[in-house]
């Protein structure tokens, strides 16, 4: 099995970070991510990470491209010998090249221009067949965090999970100018990178039920929202179409802090 090694803080991740993991994973069969500890980040940068180690590890472990995670306290890695060591273009250094070369490890640099290319959204499936119930969730997911991962994890226990991300114009309509912070293509891509999600899509309707066209095609059995997303329009739609409507409490993964996109964005 060809193992690909990547090493980073994986802190406050953006679309390009997820793209890096996907591109690195393409180079072999198993992606091994070395996650820098809080202490190592403090030593290297002079400040603590935005998110603590346990939270970074939880989110990283939920990304479908990652096969293994090892927390490290230094950058020597004496006992590791993967087949490939992959780095982002901005992280390419002579020290990293020397480390790989001295061990006979293939060294690959993934260019930033590649990471800026976001795959287009897939076609909305029409009544996909499954032995499990079909579950739909909708939302903005504008500043992705561990709370979103936990929500998806819980929802996926109910069936195959389809996430419909709100398109930019509708998010602006509902939340006001300045929203969303990130475009729908990036938000959808990040959501689709989470292993609990069967498919991630972009809405094409308007208002609180902007995903109505997608509902008509997917024909879900269950619509799940959290407490913040509970709306009369959603309840009425489900009652009319015979869809089970569930409201989940907004709880973080045990041991992690509660997060919200609003507080992380700062507006």
N, C-alpha and C positions, 0 to 999 in steps of 0.2 A: 504494500500500500504506500503510495507516494504522499508523504506528509509535507504540508506547507506551514512554515512558521511565520507568525506576525507578532509584533511586540509594540505595545502602546499603553497609554493611560486609559484609552477608551472612555474619556470623560466628556460629558456634555456633547454627545454625538450628534452630528448633522448628516445630511443625505450623502455627502461625499465619503463619510466614514463607513456608512453601510455599503456604498458602492465599492470601496476599497476591499472590504471583506468578501464581497461577491466575486470581484475580479481575482483576488488572491486564491479563493477557493477553486476557481476554474483551473488553476495550475496543477492540481492533483486530486487525490481522493479524500483527504482529511485535512481540515484547517485547524491548526493548533495555535490558539491565541495566548500569548503571555501577557497577563494583566498586571500592570504596575501597582504595587501596594500604595497605600496612602503615604507611608513613610518614604518610599522611593520617590514619589511625586514631589513631596516636600523637599527632599534633598536636591532633586534635579531642577526644580522651578523656583524654590524659595517660598512657595505658598501651598496650602492644602488644595486638593481637588475640589471641584464644585460639588461633586457627588461622592459619598463615601464608598469605600471598596465593596462592601456587601451589595450596595445598590447597583454599582457599575457591573459587578459580576452577575447579578440577576438579569439585568437587561442584556448584557452580552451573551449570556447563556440562552436567551430566548431567540436569538438571531439564527435563522435556519442555515446559514452558511458556516457556522462555527461548530466544529466537532469536539473540541476539547479546550479547556481553560486551565491554565496554571498561573497562580499568583506568584509574582517574583519580587524580591527585595533588592536585587541588584541586576546589572546588565551583563554579567559574565556568562551565564548559561553553560557551565562547564560540562554538564552531563547530556546535553541535547545534541542530536545530530539528525536533523530533518533532511529531506532531499532538496528542499527549496526554502530560501529565506526571502520573503517578499516585503518590500518597503514602499511607502509613498514617495513620490518624486521629491517632495519637500523634506523628507526625512533621510534622504540618501546622504551618507557620510563615508569618509574613507575608513573610519573605525569599523563601521558595519561591514563594509566590503572586505576589510582585512579579516574580520572575525569569520565570515563565511568562507573566504578563500583558504584560510589556514586549516579549515576542517573539510575541505573538498565539497562544500555545499554550494549548489547553484544559487546565484544571487540575482533577483529580479526586481526591477524598479517599475512601478506602475505609475504612468504619467497622469498628471492632474487633468489634462484635457479628456482623458478617458473617463475619469471619475465625474466629470461634469455632464456626461451623457447619461440621461435618465431614460430607462426603457419606457416605451409608451404603455398606457393601460391596456389590459386585455379586453376582448369583447365580453359583454355581459352574457353569462351563460343562460340558456333558456331551459328552465325547469330541470336543472341538473339532477341526475339520479344518484341516490345514495341510500345505504341501509340505515343511516342515521338521520335524525331530524335536521332540517336546514335552518340555520340561525343567522339572522341579519342584525348588525349593529350599524349605526350611523354616527357621524360626528365630524368635527373639524380636525382634531389631532394635530394642532398647529405647532406646538412645542412638545415633541414626543418625549415621554418620560416613563418611569417605572410603573406609575399608576395605570397608564394605558396598557402596558404589558399584563399587569395583574387582571385588568378588566377582560382582556382578550382570553387570558388563561381560564378565567371562570366561565366565560361564555362558551368556550370551546368544549367544556365538559358537557354541555347540553346538546351538542351536535356539530355538524360541519359549519364553520364560521365564515360568513361573507361580510366584509366590512366595506361600507359605502362612504367614501370621504366626500365631504361637501365641496362643490366647485367654488372657485374663487369669488365669482360675482355674488353667489348666494351667501357665502360667509360674510362678505362685505355688507350685504343687505341686512343680515340678521345682527351683526356685531358692530357695524360702523366702519368709518374710514380708518385706515391703518391695519385692517385685518384682510386677509390672513398675513401672518409674518412670512410664511413660506408658501410657494405655489402648490396647487393641488397635485401636480405631477410628482413633486418631491414628497409630499405628505403621503400620497398613495403608495409610492415606492417603499417608503420606510415601513408603513403598516404591512405591506405585502412581504416584507423581509422577516416578519415575526412568525415563528414556527407554528403558532396556534391558529394562524389565519389560513383558511383554505383558499380564498381569493380576495384581493383588494381591488376596489373599483372607484370610479368618480361619478358623483351624482349628475343627473341631467335635468332635474326639475327645479322647483323654486319653493321657497318658504320652509316651514318646519318639516314638511314632507317632501323635500327636494329629491328624495330617493324613490319616490313613488314609481317612476318608470322602471327602475331597477327591481323593485318589488314585483312588478307585474311580470317580469321575465324570470326572475329566480323562483318566485312562488314559495316563499319561506314558510316554515311551520311556526317559528318563534321570532318575535322582535324583542330584543333586549336593550334597555337603556339603563343608565345609572340615575341616581336621584336628581342630579342637575339637569338631565336631559328629558325628564318626564314632562310631557305636554299633552293637553286635551286633544289636540289635533292628531297626535300619534295614537292615543287610546281609541279615538273615534274611528280612525282608519283601520285599526286592527279588528275592532268589533264588527265593522262593516264587511271585512274580507275574511273573517273567520281565522285570524292569526292570533296565536297566543301572545299576550303582552306581559313581559316581566320587567320589574324594576329592581335593580341590584343596589345594595348599599355601596357607597363609595369608600371602600376600605383598601388600604395598601397591603402589599405582601407582608405577612407577619415579620416583625423585626425591622421593617423599612419605614422611612418617613412618608407621610402623606404628601402628595404632590398635586399641583394644579398648573395648567398651562398659563393661566392668567398671572399667577404669582411669578412664574419663571420668566414670562415675557416682560413683566413689569408694567403692563397696561391692559 
